[in-house]
Amino acid sequence: MKVLFLETVEGSGSRGEVRTVANGYARNFLLPNGYAAPATPAILKRAESLAAEEEVRQRTLDERAQVLVGKLQGNPLVFAVRVGEQGRLYGSVTNADVAQKAGEILGEELDRRRVLLPEVIRSVGVYTVPLRLSRSVTGDAQVVVVDVDAPQGVEAAVQELLAPPVVAEDPTEVDAQTADADTDSGSESGSSVSDEAAEE
C-alpha cells in the first residue's frame, strides 16, 4: 500500500515521504495511529508542504545535535561498578545506562534507542560508543568502566585508563638489532678473509 507519512517513523519513513509499505503494517499500525495516510491524489498534494516542513525541522534538529556533540567531547561517561576476577563486571553496562549517563551531561533525556551499542559492556576499560543524536548527526561518547573498589580510587583509575599508553622500547628488540648488526659485520669480515686467502 502506498502511504504518505504524516509523522517520522524510525526505520520506515520520514514526515512528508511517500512510500510503499506492507498492507498489514499500514492497516494495523500506521493508519490507526495517525502516522500515515493513504496516498490519494488529494493527500499527495499535501506531501510537498509536509516534506518542506520536515526539511526545516530536520535542519534545526541537526544544528541542535551538533551542539550536543560538542558537550560530549572531553566529557567521558564514567561507570564505577562492582567487578569480579579478571576485570569482569558482576552485571553489565547497557545502552539504557549509557543513555541515562549521557542525558545527565547533555542536560536532557536521551532515548536508549539512540545509543548504538553493538553489545553490552561486561569488562573494565575504555569504549567508544556512537550516539545517533539526529537523523544525520552521530556523535561518539567515551565510556569508561572502572572498579568501584579500585585501590587507588575511582578518579585515579579513570585517569589511568584515559592516559595514553607509554611506549617503552622492548629490550629484546634492541638485543635482536644488536645481534643482527654483529652478524652482518662478522659475515663481511669473514668474506674478506676468504677473499684474501683466495688471492694468495
MODELLER restraints for C-alpha pairs under 7 A, 6 or more apart:
rsr = mdl.restraints
at = mdl.atoms
rsr.add(forms.Gaussian(group=physical.xy_distance, feature=features.Distance(at['CA:1:A'], at['CA:20:A']), mean=5.31, stdev=0.5))
rsr.add(forms.Gaussian(group=physical.xy_distance, feature=features.Distance(at['CA:1:A'], at['CA:21:A']), mean=5.42, stdev=0.5))
rsr.add(forms.Gaussian(group=physical.xy_distance, feature=features.Distance(at['CA:1:A'], at['CA:22:A']), mean=6.06, stdev=0.5))
rsr.add(forms.Gaussian(group=physical.xy_distance, feature=features.Distance(at['CA:1:A'], at['CA:23:A']), mean=5.26, stdev=0.5))
rsr.add(forms.Gaussian(group=physical.xy_distance, feature=features.Distance(at['CA:2:A'], at['CA:18:A']), mean=6.89, stdev=0.5))
rsr.add(forms.Gaussian(group=physical.xy_distance, feature=features.Distance(at['CA:2:A'], at['CA:19:A']), mean=5.58, stdev=0.5))
rsr.add(forms.Gaussian(group=physical.xy_distance, feature=features.Distance(at['CA:2:A'], at['CA:20:A']), mean=4.19, stdev=0.5))
rsr.add(forms.Gaussian(group=physical.xy_distance, feature=features.Distance(at['CA:2:A'], at['CA:21:A']), mean=6.33, stdev=0.5))
rsr.add(forms.Gaussian(group=physical.xy_distance, feature=features.Distance(at['CA:2:A'], at['CA:38:A']), mean=6.29, stdev=0.5))
rsr.add(forms.Gaussian(group=physical.xy_distance, feature=features.Distance(at['CA:2:A'], at['CA:39:A']), mean=5.51, stdev=0.5))
rsr.add(forms.Gaussian(group=physical.xy_distance, feature=features.Distance(at['CA:3:A'], at['CA:18:A']), mean=5.63, stdev=0.5))
rsr.add(forms.Gaussian(group=physical.xy_distance, feature=features.Distance(at['CA:3:A'], at['CA:19:A']), mean=5.64, stdev=0.5))
rsr.add(forms.Gaussian(group=physical.xy_distance, feature=features.Distance(at['CA:3:A'], at['CA:20:A']), mean=6.22, stdev=0.5))
rsr.add(forms.Gaussian(group=physical.xy_distance, feature=features.Distance(at['CA:3:A'], at['CA:36:A']), mean=6.11, stdev=0.5))
rsr.add(forms.Gaussian(group=physical.xy_distance, feature=features.Distance(at['CA:3:A'], at['CA:37:A']), mean=5.48, stdev=0.5))
rsr.add(forms.Gaussian(group=physical.xy_distance, feature=features.Distance(at['CA:3:A'], at['CA:38:A']), mean=4.49, stdev=0.5))
rsr.add(forms.Gaussian(group=physical.xy_distance, feature=features.Distance(at['CA:3:A'], at['CA:39:A']), mean=4.55, stdev=0.5))
rsr.add(forms.Gaussian(group=physical.xy_distance, feature=features.Distance(at['CA:4:A'], at['CA:16:A']), mean=6.29, stdev=0.5))
rsr.add(forms.Gaussian(group=physical.xy_distance, feature=features.Distance(at['CA:4:A'], at['CA:17:A']), mean=5.77, stdev=0.5))
rsr.add(forms.Gaussian(group=physical.xy_distance, feature=features.Distance(at['CA:4:A'], at['CA:18:A']), mean=4.43, stdev=0.5))
rsr.add(forms.Gaussian(group=physical.xy_distance, feature=features.Distance(at['CA:4:A'], at['CA:19:A']), mean=6.60, stdev=0.5))
rsr.add(forms.Gaussian(group=physical.xy_distance, feature=features.Distance(at['CA:4:A'], at['CA:36:A']), mean=5.37, stdev=0.5))
rsr.add(forms.Gaussian(group=physical.xy_distance, feature=features.Distance(at['CA:4:A'], at['CA:37:A']), mean=5.33, stdev=0.5))
rsr.add(forms.Gaussian(group=physical.xy_distance, feature=features.Distance(at['CA:4:A'], at['CA:38:A']), mean=6.24, stdev=0.5))
rsr.add(forms.Gaussian(group=physical.xy_distance, feature=features.Distance(at['CA:4:A'], at['CA:39:A']), mean=5.40, stdev=0.5))
rsr.add(forms.Gaussian(group=physical.xy_distance, feature=features.Distance(at['CA:4:A'], at['CA:47:A']), mean=6.89, stdev=0.5))
rsr.add(forms.Gaussian(group=physical.xy_distance, feature=features.Distance(at['CA:5:A'], at['CA:13:A']), mean=6.51, stdev=0.5))
rsr.add(forms.Gaussian(group=physical.xy_distance, feature=features.Distance(at['CA:5:A'], at['CA:14:A']), mean=6.32, stdev=0.5))
rsr.add(forms.Gaussian(group=physical.xy_distance, feature=features.Distance(at['CA:5:A'], at['CA:15:A']), mean=5.00, stdev=0.5))
rsr.add(forms.Gaussian(group=physical.xy_distance, feature=features.Distance(at['CA:5:A'], at['CA:16:A']), mean=5.42, stdev=0.5))
rsr.add(forms.Gaussian(group=physical.xy_distance, feature=features.Distance(at['CA:5:A'], at['CA:17:A']), mean=5.50, stdev=0.5))
rsr.add(forms.Gaussian(group=physical.xy_distance, feature=features.Distance(at['CA:5:A'], at['CA:18:A']), mean=6.35, stdev=0.5))
rsr.add(forms.Gaussian(group=physical.xy_distance, feature=features.Distance(at['CA:5:A'], at['CA:35:A']), mean=5.95, stdev=0.5))
rsr.add(forms.Gaussian(group=physical.xy_distance, feature=features.Distance(at['CA:5:A'], at['CA:36:A']), mean=4.19, stdev=0.5))
rsr.add(forms.Gaussian(group=physical.xy_distance, feature=features.Distance(at['CA:5:A'], at['CA:37:A']), mean=6.59, stdev=0.5))
rsr.add(forms.Gaussian(group=physical.xy_distance, feature=features.Distance(at['CA:6:A'], at['CA:15:A']), mean=5.11, stdev=0.5))
rsr.add(forms.Gaussian(group=physical.xy_distance, feature=features.Distance(at['CA:6:A'], at['CA:16:A']), mean=6.02, stdev=0.5))
rsr.add(forms.Gaussian(group=physical.xy_distance, feature=features.Distance(at['CA:6:A'], at['CA:35:A']), mean=5.22, stdev=0.5))
rsr.add(forms.Gaussian(group=physical.xy_distance, feature=features.Distance(at['CA:6:A'], at['CA:36:A']), mean=4.86, stdev=0.5))
rsr.add(forms.Gaussian(group=physical.xy_distance, feature=features.Distance(at['CA:6:A'], at['CA:37:A']), mean=6.95, stdev=0.5))
rsr.add(forms.Gaussian(group=physical.xy_distance, feature=features.Distance(at['CA:7:A'], at['CA:14:A']), mean=6.57, stdev=0.5))
rsr.add(forms.Gaussian(group=physical.xy_distance, feature=features.Distance(at['CA:7:A'], at['CA:15:A']), mean=4.54, stdev=0.5))
rsr.add(forms.Gaussian(group=physical.xy_distance, feature=features.Distance(at['CA:7:A'], at['CA:35:A']), mean=4.99, stdev=0.5))
rsr.add(forms.Gaussian(group=physical.xy_distance, feature=features.Distance(at['CA:7:A'], at['CA:36:A']), mean=6.80, stdev=0.5))
rsr.add(forms.Gaussian(group=physical.xy_distance, feature=features.Distance(at['CA:8:A'], at['CA:14:A']), mean=4.13, stdev=0.5))
rsr.add(forms.Gaussian(group=physical.xy_distance, feature=features.Distance(at['CA:8:A'], at['CA:15:A']), mean=4.59, stdev=0.5))
rsr.add(forms.Gaussian(group=physical.xy_distance, feature=features.Distance(at['CA:15:A'], at['CA:50:A']), mean=6.57, stdev=0.5))
rsr.add(forms.Gaussian(group=physical.xy_distance, feature=features.Distance(at['CA:15:A'], at['CA:51:A']), mean=6.35, stdev=0.5))
rsr.add(forms.Gaussian(group=physical.xy_distance, feature=features.Distance(at['CA:15:A'], at['CA:54:A']), mean=5.93, stdev=0.5))
rsr.add(forms.Gaussian(group=physical.xy_distance, feature=features.Distance(at['CA:16:A'], at['CA:47:A']), mean=5.00, stdev=0.5))
rsr.add(forms.Gaussian(group=physical.xy_distance, feature=features.Distance(at['CA:16:A'], at['CA:48:A']), mean=6.77, stdev=0.5))
rsr.add(forms.Gaussian(group=physical.xy_distance, feature=features.Distance(at['CA:16:A'], at['CA:50:A']), mean=4.50, stdev=0.5))
rsr.add(forms.Gaussian(group=physical.xy_distance, feature=features.Distance(at['CA:16:A'], at['CA:51:A']), mean=4.08, stdev=0.5))
rsr.add(forms.Gaussian(group=physical.xy_distance, feature=features.Distance(at['CA:16:A'], at['CA:54:A']), mean=6.79, stdev=0.5))
rsr.add(forms.Gaussian(group=physical.xy_distance, feature=features.Distance(at['CA:17:A'], at['CA:47:A']), mean=6.89, stdev=0.5))
rsr.add(forms.Gaussian(group=physical.xy_distance, feature=features.Distance(at['CA:17:A'], at['CA:51:A']), mean=6.52, stdev=0.5))
rsr.add(forms.Gaussian(group=physical.xy_distance, feature=features.Distance(at['CA:30:A'], at['CA:36:A']), mean=5.32, stdev=0.5))
rsr.add(forms.Gaussian(group=physical.xy_distance, feature=features.Distance(at['CA:31:A'], at['CA:37:A']), mean=5.91, stdev=0.5))
rsr.add(forms.Gaussian(group=physical.xy_distance, feature=features.Distance(at['CA:61:A'], at['CA:134:A']), mean=6.24, stdev=0.5))
rsr.add(forms.Gaussian(group=physical.xy_distance, feature=features.Distance(at['CA:62:A'], at['CA:134:A']), mean=5.86, stdev=0.5))
rsr.add(forms.Gaussian(group=physical.xy_distance, feature=features.Distance(at['CA:62:A'], at['CA:136:A']), mean=6.79, stdev=0.5))
rsr.add(forms.Gaussian(group=physical.xy_distance, feature=features.Distance(at['CA:62:A'], at['CA:137:A']), mean=6.15, stdev=0.5))
rsr.add(forms.Gaussian(group=physical.xy_distance, feature=features.Distance(at['CA:65:A'], at['CA:133:A']), mean=5.42, stdev=0.5))
rsr.add(forms.Gaussian(group=physical.xy_distance, feature=features.Distance(at['CA:65:A'], at['CA:134:A']), mean=6.15, stdev=0.5))
rsr.add(forms.Gaussian(group=physical.xy_distance, feature=features.Distance(at['CA:65:A'], at['CA:137:A']), mean=6.43, stdev=0.5))
rsr.add(forms.Gaussian(group=physical.xy_distance, feature=features.Distance(at['CA:68:A'], at['CA:106:A']), mean=6.35, stdev=0.5))
rsr.add(forms.Gaussian(group=physical.xy_distance, feature=features.Distance(at['CA:69:A'], at['CA:139:A']), mean=5.43, stdev=0.5))
rsr.add(forms.Gaussian(group=physical.xy_distance, feature=features.Distance(at['CA:71:A'], at['CA:106:A']), mean=6.51, stdev=0.5))
rsr.add(forms.Gaussian(group=physical.xy_distance, feature=features.Distance(at['CA:72:A'], at['CA:141:A']), mean=6.17, stdev=0.5))
rsr.add(forms.Gaussian(group=physical.xy_distance, feature=features.Distance(at['CA:76:A'], at['CA:141:A']), mean=6.76, stdev=0.5))
rsr.add(forms.Gaussian(group=physical.xy_distance, feature=features.Distance(at['CA:76:A'], at['CA:142:A']), mean=4.84, stdev=0.5))
rsr.add(forms.Gaussian(group=physical.xy_distance, feature=features.Distance(at['CA:76:A'], at['CA:143:A']), mean=5.72, stdev=0.5))
rsr.add(forms.Gaussian(group=physical.xy_distance, feature=features.Distance(at['CA:76:A'], at['CA:144:A']), mean=6.58, stdev=0.5))
rsr.add(forms.Gaussian(group=physical.xy_distance, feature=features.Distance(at['CA:77:A'], at['CA:101:A']), mean=6.39, stdev=0.5))
rsr.add(forms.Gaussian(group=physical.xy_distance, feature=features.Distance(at['CA:77:A'], at['CA:102:A']), mean=6.76, stdev=0.5))
rsr.add(forms.Gaussian(group=physical.xy_distance, feature=features.Distance(at['CA:77:A'], at['CA:142:A']), mean=6.07, stdev=0.5))
rsr.add(forms.Gaussian(group=physical.xy_distance, feature=features.Distance(at['CA:77:A'], at['CA:143:A']), mean=4.72, stdev=0.5))
rsr.add(forms.Gaussian(group=physical.xy_distance, feature=features.Distance(at['CA:77:A'], at['CA:144:A']), mean=5.98, stdev=0.5))
rsr.add(forms.Gaussian(group=physical.xy_distance, feature=features.Distance(at['CA:78:A'], at['CA:143:A']), mean=6.08, stdev=0.5))
rsr.add(forms.Gaussian(group=physical.xy_distance, feature=features.Distance(at['CA:78:A'], at['CA:144:A']), mean=4.81, stdev=0.5))
rsr.add(forms.Gaussian(group=physical.xy_distance, feature=features.Distance(at['CA:78:A'], at['CA:145:A']), mean=6.04, stdev=0.5))
rsr.add(forms.Gaussian(group=physical.xy_distance, feature=features.Distance(at['CA:79:A'], at['CA:144:A']), mean=6.13, stdev=0.5))
rsr.add(forms.Gaussian(group=physical.xy_distance, feature=features.Distance(at['CA:79:A'], at['CA:145:A']), mean=4.82, stdev=0.5))
rsr.add(forms.Gaussian(group=physical.xy_distance, feature=features.Distance(at['CA:79:A'], at['CA:146:A']), mean=6.24, stdev=0.5))
rsr.add(forms.Gaussian(group=physical.xy_distance, feature=features.Distance(at['CA:80:A'], at['CA:145:A']), mean=6.14, stdev=0.5))
rsr.add(forms.Gaussian(group=physical.xy_distance, feature=features.Distance(at['CA:80:A'], at['CA:146:A']), mean=5.04, stdev=0.5))
rsr.add(forms.Gaussian(group=physical.xy_distance, feature=features.Distance(at['CA:80:A'], at['CA:147:A']), mean=5.55, stdev=0.5))
rsr.add(forms.Gaussian(group=physical.xy_distance, feature=features.Distance(at['CA:80:A'], at['CA:148:A']), mean=4.59, stdev=0.5))
rsr.add(forms.Gaussian(group=physical.xy_distance, feature=features.Distance(at['CA:80:A'], at['CA:154:A']), mean=6.89, stdev=0.5))
rsr.add(forms.Gaussian(group=physical.xy_distance, feature=features.Distance(at['CA:81:A'], at['CA:146:A']), mean=6.31, stdev=0.5))
rsr.add(forms.Gaussian(group=physical.xy_distance, feature=features.Distance(at['CA:81:A'], at['CA:147:A']), mean=5.31, stdev=0.5))
rsr.add(forms.Gaussian(group=physical.xy_distance, feature=features.Distance(at['CA:81:A'], at['CA:148:A']), mean=4.98, stdev=0.5))
rsr.add(forms.Gaussian(group=physical.xy_distance, feature=features.Distance(at['CA:82:A'], at['CA:89:A']), mean=6.15, stdev=0.5))
rsr.add(forms.Gaussian(group=physical.xy_distance, feature=features.Distance(at['CA:82:A'], at['CA:90:A']), mean=6.07, stdev=0.5))
rsr.add(forms.Gaussian(group=physical.xy_distance, feature=features.Distance(at['CA:82:A'], at['CA:147:A']), mean=5.69, stdev=0.5))
rsr.add(forms.Gaussian(group=physical.xy_distance, feature=features.Distance(at['CA:82:A'], at['CA:148:A']), mean=5.62, stdev=0.5))
rsr.add(forms.Gaussian(group=physical.xy_distance, feature=features.Distance(at['CA:83:A'], at['CA:89:A']), mean=4.40, stdev=0.5))
rsr.add(forms.Gaussian(group=physical.xy_distance, feature=features.Distance(at['CA:83:A'], at['CA:90:A']), mean=5.71, stdev=0.5))
rsr.add(forms.Gaussian(group=physical.xy_distance, feature=features.Distance(at['CA:83:A'], at['CA:147:A']), mean=5.52, stdev=0.5))
rsr.add(forms.Gaussian(group=physical.xy_distance, feature=features.Distance(at['CA:84:A'], at['CA:90:A']), mean=6.19, stdev=0.5))
rsr.add(forms.Gaussian(group=physical.xy_distance, feature=features.Distance(at['CA:87:A'], at['CA:123:A']), mean=5.57, stdev=0.5))
rsr.add(forms.Gaussian(group=physical.xy_distance, feature=features.Distance(at['CA:87:A'], at['CA:124:A']), mean=5.55, stdev=0.5))
rsr.add(forms.Gaussian(group=physical.xy_distance, feature=features.Distance(at['CA:88:A'], at['CA:122:A']), mean=5.89, stdev=0.5))
rsr.add(forms.Gaussian(group=physical.xy_distance, feature=features.Distance(at['CA:88:A'], at['CA:123:A']), mean=4.47, stdev=0.5))
rsr.add(forms.Gaussian(group=physical.xy_distance, feature=features.Distance(at['CA:88:A'], at['CA:124:A']), mean=6.69, stdev=0.5))
rsr.add(forms.Gaussian(group=physical.xy_distance, feature=features.Distance(at['CA:89:A'], at['CA:122:A']), mean=5.28, stdev=0.5))
rsr.add(forms.Gaussian(group=physical.xy_distance, feature=features.Distance(at['CA:89:A'], at['CA:123:A']), mean=5.37, stdev=0.5))
rsr.add(forms.Gaussian(group=physical.xy_distance, feature=features.Distance(at['CA:92:A'], at['CA:120:A']), mean=6.20, stdev=0.5))
rsr.add(forms.Gaussian(group=physical.xy_distance, feature=features.Distance(at['CA:92:A'], at['CA:121:A']), mean=5.47, stdev=0.5))
rsr.add(forms.Gaussian(group=physical.xy_distance, feature=features.Distance(at['CA:92:A'], at['CA:122:A']), mean=4.86, stdev=0.5))
rsr.add(forms.Gaussian(group=physical.xy_distance, feature=features.Distance(at['CA:93:A'], at['CA:120:A']), mean=5.73, stdev=0.5))
rsr.add(forms.Gaussian(group=physical.xy_distance, feature=features.Distance(at['CA:93:A'], at['CA:121:A']), mean=4.96, stdev=0.5))
rsr.add(forms.Gaussian(group=physical.xy_distance, feature=features.Distance(at['CA:93:A'], at['CA:122:A']), mean=6.69, stdev=0.5))
rsr.add(forms.Gaussian(group=physical.xy_distance, feature=features.Distance(at['CA:94:A'], at['CA:120:A']), mean=4.98, stdev=0.5))
rsr.add(forms.Gaussian(group=physical.xy_distance, feature=features.Distance(at['CA:94:A'], at['CA:121:A']), mean=6.62, stdev=0.5))
rsr.add(forms.Gaussian(group=physical.xy_distance, feature=features.Distance(at['CA:95:A'], at['CA:112:A']), mean=5.65, stdev=0.5))
rsr.add(forms.Gaussian(group=physical.xy_distance, feature=features.Distance(at['CA:95:A'], at['CA:115:A']), mean=5.61, stdev=0.5))
rsr.add(forms.Gaussian(group=physical.xy_distance, feature=features.Distance(at['CA:95:A'], at['CA:117:A']), mean=5.94, stdev=0.5))
rsr.add(forms.Gaussian(group=physical.xy_distance, feature=features.Distance(at['CA:96:A'], at['CA:112:A']), mean=4.83, stdev=0.5))
rsr.add(forms.Gaussian(group=physical.xy_distance, feature=features.Distance(at['CA:99:A'], at['CA:110:A']), mean=5.41, stdev=0.5))
rsr.add(forms.Gaussian(group=physical.xy_distance, feature=features.Distance(at['CA:99:A'], at['CA:111:A']), mean=6.35, stdev=0.5))
rsr.add(forms.Gaussian(group=physical.xy_distance, feature=features.Distance(at['CA:99:A'], at['CA:112:A']), mean=5.11, stdev=0.5))
rsr.add(forms.Gaussian(group=physical.xy_distance, feature=features.Distance(at['CA:99:A'], at['CA:115:A']), mean=6.37, stdev=0.5))
rsr.add(forms.Gaussian(group=physical.xy_distance, feature=features.Distance(at['CA:100:A'], at['CA:110:A']), mean=6.73, stdev=0.5))
rsr.add(forms.Gaussian(group=physical.xy_distance, feature=features.Distance(at['CA:103:A'], at['CA:109:A']), mean=4.83, stdev=0.5))
rsr.add(forms.Gaussian(group=physical.xy_distance, feature=features.Distance(at['CA:103:A'], at['CA:110:A']), mean=5.22, stdev=0.5))
rsr.add(forms.Gaussian(group=physical.xy_distance, feature=features.Distance(at['CA:114:A'], at['CA:131:A']), mean=5.63, stdev=0.5))
rsr.add(forms.Gaussian(group=physical.xy_distance, feature=features.Distance(at['CA:114:A'], at['CA:132:A']), mean=5.00, stdev=0.5))
rsr.add(forms.Gaussian(group=physical.xy_distance, feature=features.Distance(at['CA:114:A'], at['CA:133:A']), mean=6.68, stdev=0.5))
rsr.add(forms.Gaussian(group=physical.xy_distance, feature=features.Distance(at['CA:115:A'], at['CA:130:A']), mean=6.40, stdev=0.5))
rsr.add(forms.Gaussian(group=physical.xy_distance, feature=features.Distance(at['CA:115:A'], at['CA:131:A']), mean=4.68, stdev=0.5))
rsr.add(forms.Gaussian(group=physical.xy_distance, feature=features.Distance(at['CA:115:A'], at['CA:132:A']), mean=6.51, stdev=0.5))
rsr.add(forms.Gaussian(group=physical.xy_distance, feature=features.Distance(at['CA:116:A'], at['CA:129:A']), mean=6.63, stdev=0.5))
rsr.add(forms.Gaussian(group=physical.xy_distance, feature=features.Distance(at['CA:116:A'], at['CA:130:A']), mean=5.40, stdev=0.5))
rsr.add(forms.Gaussian(group=physical.xy_distance, feature=features.Distance(at['CA:116:A'], at['CA:131:A']), mean=5.75, stdev=0.5))
rsr.add(forms.Gaussian(group=physical.xy_distance, feature=features.Distance(at['CA:117:A'], at['CA:129:A']), mean=5.92, stdev=0.5))
rsr.add(forms.Gaussian(group=physical.xy_distance, feature=features.Distance(at['CA:117:A'], at['CA:130:A']), mean=6.98, stdev=0.5))
rsr.add(forms.Gaussian(group=physical.xy_distance, feature=features.Distance(at['CA:124:A'], at['CA:145:A']), mean=4.91, stdev=0.5))
rsr.add(forms.Gaussian(group=physical.xy_distance, feature=features.Distance(at['CA:124:A'], at['CA:146:A']), mean=5.39, stdev=0.5))
rsr.add(forms.Gaussian(group=physical.xy_distance, feature=features.Distance(at['CA:125:A'], at['CA:144:A']), mean=5.91, stdev=0.5))
rsr.add(forms.Gaussian(group=physical.xy_distance, feature=features.Distance(at['CA:125:A'], at['CA:145:A']), mean=5.31, stdev=0.5))
rsr.add(forms.Gaussian(group=physical.xy_distance, feature=features.Distance(at['CA:125:A'], at['CA:146:A']), mean=6.78, stdev=0.5))
rsr.add(forms.Gaussian(group=physical.xy_distance, feature=features.Distance(at['CA:125:A'], at['CA:161:A']), mean=6.85, stdev=0.5))
rsr.add(forms.Gaussian(group=physical.xy_distance, feature=features.Distance(at['CA:126:A'], at['CA:142:A']), mean=6.95, stdev=0.5))
rsr.add(forms.Gaussian(group=physical.xy_distance, feature=features.Distance(at['CA:126:A'], at['CA:143:A']), mean=5.70, stdev=0.5))
rsr.add(forms.Gaussian(group=physical.xy_distance, feature=features.Distance(at['CA:126:A'], at['CA:144:A']), mean=4.54, stdev=0.5))
rsr.add(forms.Gaussian(group=physical.xy_distance, feature=features.Distance(at['CA:126:A'], at['CA:145:A']), mean=6.41, stdev=0.5))
rsr.add(forms.Gaussian(group=physical.xy_distance, feature=features.Distance(at['CA:126:A'], at['CA:161:A']), mean=6.79, stdev=0.5))
rsr.add(forms.Gaussian(group=physical.xy_distance, feature=features.Distance(at['CA:127:A'], at['CA:142:A']), mean=5.84, stdev=0.5))
rsr.add(forms.Gaussian(group=physical.xy_distance, feature=features.Distance(at['CA:127:A'], at['CA:143:A']), mean=5.01, stdev=0.5))
rsr.add(forms.Gaussian(group=physical.xy_distance, feature=features.Distance(at['CA:127:A'], at['CA:144:A']), mean=6.39, stdev=0.5))
rsr.add(forms.Gaussian(group=physical.xy_distance, feature=features.Distance(at['CA:128:A'], at['CA:140:A']), mean=6.19, stdev=0.5))
rsr.add(forms.Gaussian(group=physical.xy_distance, feature=features.Distance(at['CA:128:A'], at['CA:141:A']), mean=5.77, stdev=0.5))
rsr.add(forms.Gaussian(group=physical.xy_distance, feature=features.Distance(at['CA:128:A'], at['CA:142:A']), mean=4.78, stdev=0.5))
rsr.add(forms.Gaussian(group=physical.xy_distance, feature=features.Distance(at['CA:128:A'], at['CA:143:A']), mean=6.12, stdev=0.5))
rsr.add(forms.Gaussian(group=physical.xy_distance, feature=features.Distance(at['CA:129:A'], at['CA:140:A']), mean=5.50, stdev=0.5))
rsr.add(forms.Gaussian(group=physical.xy_distance, feature=features.Distance(at['CA:129:A'], at['CA:141:A']), mean=5.18, stdev=0.5))
rsr.add(forms.Gaussian(group=physical.xy_distance, feature=features.Distance(at['CA:129:A'], at['CA:142:A']), mean=6.34, stdev=0.5))
rsr.add(forms.Gaussian(group=physical.xy_distance, feature=features.Distance(at['CA:129:A'], at['CA:143:A']), mean=6.87, stdev=0.5))
rsr.add(forms.Gaussian(group=physical.xy_distance, feature=features.Distance(at['CA:130:A'], at['CA:138:A']), mean=6.50, stdev=0.5))
rsr.add(forms.Gaussian(group=physical.xy_distance, feature=features.Distance(at['CA:130:A'], at['CA:139:A']), mean=5.66, stdev=0.5))
rsr.add(forms.Gaussian(group=physical.xy_distance, feature=features.Distance(at['CA:130:A'], at['CA:140:A']), mean=4.33, stdev=0.5))
rsr.add(forms.Gaussian(group=physical.xy_distance, feature=features.Distance(at['CA:130:A'], at['CA:141:A']), mean=6.14, stdev=0.5))
rsr.add(forms.Gaussian(group=physical.xy_distance, feature=features.Distance(at['CA:131:A'], at['CA:138:A']), mean=5.49, stdev=0.5))
rsr.add(forms.Gaussian(group=physical.xy_distance, feature=features.Distance(at['CA:131:A'], at['CA:139:A']), mean=5.26, stdev=0.5))
rsr.add(forms.Gaussian(group=physical.xy_distance, feature=features.Distance(at['CA:131:A'], at['CA:140:A']), mean=5.92, stdev=0.5))
rsr.add(forms.Gaussian(group=physical.xy_distance, feature=features.Distance(at['CA:131:A'], at['CA:141:A']), mean=6.94, stdev=0.5))
rsr.add(forms.Gaussian(group=physical.xy_distance, feature=features.Distance(at['CA:132:A'], at['CA:138:A']), mean=4.36, stdev=0.5))
rsr.add(forms.Gaussian(group=physical.xy_distance, feature=features.Distance(at['CA:132:A'], at['CA:139:A']), mean=6.53, stdev=0.5))
rsr.add(forms.Gaussian(group=physical.xy_distance, feature=features.Distance(at['CA:133:A'], at['CA:139:A']), mean=6.98, stdev=0.5))
rsr.add(forms.Gaussian(group=physical.xy_distance, feature=features.Distance(at['CA:144:A'], at['CA:158:A']), mean=6.87, stdev=0.5))
rsr.add(forms.Gaussian(group=physical.xy_distance, feature=features.Distance(at['CA:146:A'], at['CA:154:A']), mean=6.82, stdev=0.5))
rsr.add(forms.Gaussian(group=physical.xy_distance, feature=features.Distance(at['CA:146:A'], at['CA:157:A']), mean=6.59, stdev=0.5))
rsr.add(forms.Gaussian(group=physical.xy_distance, feature=features.Distance(at['CA:146:A'], at['CA:158:A']), mean=6.63, stdev=0.5))
rsr.add(forms.Gaussian(group=physical.xy_distance, feature=features.Distance(at['CA:148:A'], at['CA:154:A']), mean=6.12, stdev=0.5))
rsr.add(forms.Gaussian(group=physical.xy_distance, feature=features.Distance(at['CA:150:A'], at['CA:157:A']), mean=6.74, stdev=0.5))
